Amino acid sequence: MIVITKVTVLGAGTMGHGIAHAAMMAGCDTVLYDVAPAAVEKGRRAIGGILEEGIVRGNVTRADAAAATARLTTTTSLAGALSGSRFIIEAAPEQIGLKLALLADIEKLAPADAVIASNTSSLSVTEMAAALSNPRRLAGMHFFNPVHKMKLVEVVRALESSDETLQTVEAVARQMGKETVIVRDSAGFVTSRVNAMIGNEAFYMLQEGVASARDIDKALKLGLNHPMGPFELVDLVGLDTRLSVLEFLHKSLGEKYRPCPLLVQHVKAGRLGKKVGRGVYDYPAV
C-alpha cells in the first residue's frame, strides 16, 4: 500500500490552495508555494476559511482543523518548496508556457525520483512530461473546483507515464478521500470535453435569445438534474479559464468547439466570474 506523507503544491490560487487543503486534511505535511507573497497569504486565508466553514457545518472539529493547519507550510522559495519533496502537484494557471517553465525548474530543483502530477483540465500531459529527462514520472491529476467538495480526480496517463507513477497518483487521491478515473491523455480528457461543449452551447443560446441565463441554468438543474447551471458553473470556474480550454479544444478537435463570441466578449469586458465580482451574473462585494 502506497502512503505519501509529504505533498508539495506549486501555485496558491483557487485550485492550488484547494489541493493543499485536501493534502493537509489527508494527514500529509503540505508545502504551498507561490511566487508572490500576497498570493501565498491569500491562499493561506482561503484555506482557513474552508476549515472554518467545515467547523461551522460540523464536518471538522476545531482540534482537527488546528492539527491540519500545523501541517501546512507556505513559502515563496521554489528551491525550498522542492527540496527533498517526493510528491509534487503543479497547479499553475492553465497556460502551457507557464507549466513548462515550472517543470523546467522542478527538473533542476527537485529530487530526480520525485513523482510529479500536473493539475490541468485540458492541456497535453504528454507535452509537459517531455520537458523532463524522465517523462515516466509525470501524470495528470485533474481536480475539480471547489476541491474540498468535489469527489472526482481524473488521473491522466501521458504517453510515457509509468504504472508506478499512476499508482502513486491514485493512492494520493484516495488518501484525500477522492474517487478516481483513469483517462488517456487527450484534449479535454472526459469531463472538460463534455462540460466545455455544454457551457459553450449555453452561451450560444443566451446570444440567440433562446432564454435568459437564469432560465437556462434553471432548466438544466431541474430538467437534467445538474447540480449547477452552466452559467453558475462558469462563473465559479472563471470565464477566462473556460475560454482558454475552449480555444485549446477548438485547435485540437475542430469547429464544434469554437468559442461562442458572447463568451469572448465577456472575457474582453473583464467579466471573469466570481473571482472578480462579475461574470454572467454580478456578485456583491463581501
N, C-alpha and C positions, 0 to 999 in steps of 0.2 A: 504493500500500500504506500503510495507516494504522499508525503506530507511536507508542505512547504511552510517554513517558519518565518521567512522574511520576504517581503514584496517591495519593490521599488516602482513607484508610479511617476512617470515623466509627463508633466502637464497638470496644472491645478485648476483647470477650467471646469465646466459643467460635468463633463464625463470623468475627468481625472479625479476630482475630489469625491465624486460618487464611487468610483472604483476604490479609492483609498479607504473610504468609509467601509466598504464591503470587506476589504482585506483586514482592517482593524477589528471588525466585528467577528471575523473568522479566526481571530486569535493570532494573527500574524503581526510581527513587528513591521511597521509600514513607514517607508520614507516617501514623502511627497515633495517633488521638485518642480519649480518653475523658474524661468529666467528672471522674472520681475518680483521684487519683494511684495509689492501691492497684490499681485496675483496669488502669491503664496498665502498672504494674510486673508485674502478674500476666500480662498479655498478652505482655510482652517475655520473661518467663521461659518461657512456653509456647512461644514461637517458638524460643527457644534449645533447648528440649527436642526440638522437631521436627527442628531442624538436627542435633542430636547423634545422634538416632535414625538420621537419614539417613547420617551418617558411619559409625556402627557397622554399618549394613547395607551399606555400600559404595556407596550411591546418590549420595552427595555427598562431594567432597573437602573436607578441612579448609580449604584455601585458598579454595574456592568458598563455603563457609559463612561464612568471615570476610569475603569480599567482599560477600556478601548482607547480612550484619549491618551493614556500613558504610553500606549504602544505606537503613537504617531510622532514622527519626527518630520519637520519641514525644513527645506533648505533651498538656497539659490545657487548652490555649488554643484554643478553637474558631476564633477570628479568625485566629490564627497558622496553624492547620491548613489553613484555606480560602484564605488569602491567595495569590493567583496560581495556584491549583490549577485545572487544566483537565479533570481526570477525577476524580470523587468517587464513592466507593461508600459508601452509607449502610447500616450494619449494626447499627442499633439493635434492641432486643428487639421481638418480634412483637406490637406494640401500635400500632394506627393513630394514637392520640393522640400517642404519643412520636415516631413517624415524621413526622407532620405538623408538630409543633413544631420538629423538627430541620430539616425542609425550609424552614420559615419563616426559620430562622437562615441556612441556605445561601443563600436568596434575598437576604438582606441583606449577607452577608459574602463570598460567592464571586464570581468574575468572571461577568458576565452570559452569557457564551458557554460556560461550563463544562458538560460532559456529566455528567449525574447518573444513577447506577444505584442502584436500591434492592434490597438483598438481602432478599427476602421469599419465604416458601414458600406463601403463600396470600392475602395481603391485596390489595386493589384497587390496582393500579399507576395506573390512571386517576384514582382519587380522590386519590392522592398527587400526581400530575402537576398536578392542578387547583389545588394550593397555590402553583404557580409562575406568574409572569407570562408565561413562555414554556413551556407544558407539552410542547412538541415535543422538549425537550432531556432528558427523563427516560424511562427504560425500566426494566424489571425485570431483575435479574441474580441468579437463584436458584442459589446454590452449595449443595453438599451436604457434610454432616459425616461424617468429617473431610476438610477441604478438600484437604489435601495427598495424600490417597489416592483421592478420588473424581474421576472424569474429566468428569462432565457439568456443564454450566451451562445452565439454562433461561433463554433470553433472551425477556423478556415484552414484547410490543408493547402499550402502552397505546393508548387510542383515538386520541390525537394524537401518539404518538411518530413522529419523522421517520425517514425511511430512513437519513439520515446518522447519527442517534443510534444506531440499531440496528447499523449497520455498524461504528461505533466500539466499541460494547459487545462485539460479536462479535470484533473484532480484539483487544481486550484479553484476552478469554477465551482466544483462541488463543495469544497471547503467553504466557499462563500454562500452556499445554500442555493446555487443556481442549477437549473436544468440545462443540458447541452444538446446541440445537434451538430453533426459533422458535415461540413459543406466543402465541396471542391472549389478552389479559387476560380471565381468567375465574376464578371461585372455585376455588382449589386447583391451577390450571394442569393439568399432566398428572400429574406424579409424586406431589404431595401428595394429590391427589384419590384416586388409586388406593391409595396407601400408607396413608392415614388409614382407608380402608374396611377394609383387611386388618388393620391394628392394632386397630381398634375391634372387629371380629369376633372377633379372638383374645381380647380381654378378655371378650367375651360368653361365649365357650367356657370360659374359665377360671372365670367367675362361675357357669356352669351345671354345672361339674364334669365337663366332657367329657374333659379330660385335664389333666395338670399343666402349668405354664408351661414347664418344661424339655422335656417331651414334645411340646408344641405347637411350640416352637422347633425341636426335632429333626426333627419331621415336615416342616416347611416347608423346612428346609435339605436334608434327604436325599430328600424326596419331590418337592419342587418346585424344587430346585436354587437356593434363595435363599441368598445368601452369609451372611446373618444371620437369626436367627429374629425374629419381630415383637416379642418382649419384650426380646431383646438390643438391638434397634434402638431401641425406645422409651426404654430406659434410657440409651442413648447420646445420643439427641436431646433428651431431657428430657420427663417426663410432663406437666409444665405447658405446655410448648410444644405437645405433641400435643393436649392438651385445648383450648388456645386455637385451634388450627387446626380441630378438630372443631366447636367452638362456632360458628366463623365459617362453616364449610361447612353446618352444620345450619341456621343462619339464612338462608344464601344458596340452598341446594339442597334443603332439606326433611328429612323424618323419617328417611330412611335413614342420615343422618349424626349422629343424636342420640348424644351421648357415652354410652358404657356407664357405669352407676352405679359399677361397680367401679373404673374409671379415675378417676372423680371422687373416690371415697373415698381412693384412693392419693394424689392431689394434696392433698386436705384433710389427710391424715396427714403431709404433708411428704415423702412418698416420691417424690422428683422425678427420681431416676435417679443415674447415676454421679457427677454433679457434686456431690451431697450425700452420697454413700456408700451410698445405699439407694434402690431403686426397686422394680421387680418382684423383683429379686434384691438381696442385700446385698453390699457391696463392702468388704473390709477396708481400714482406713486405711493409706495408703502412708507 
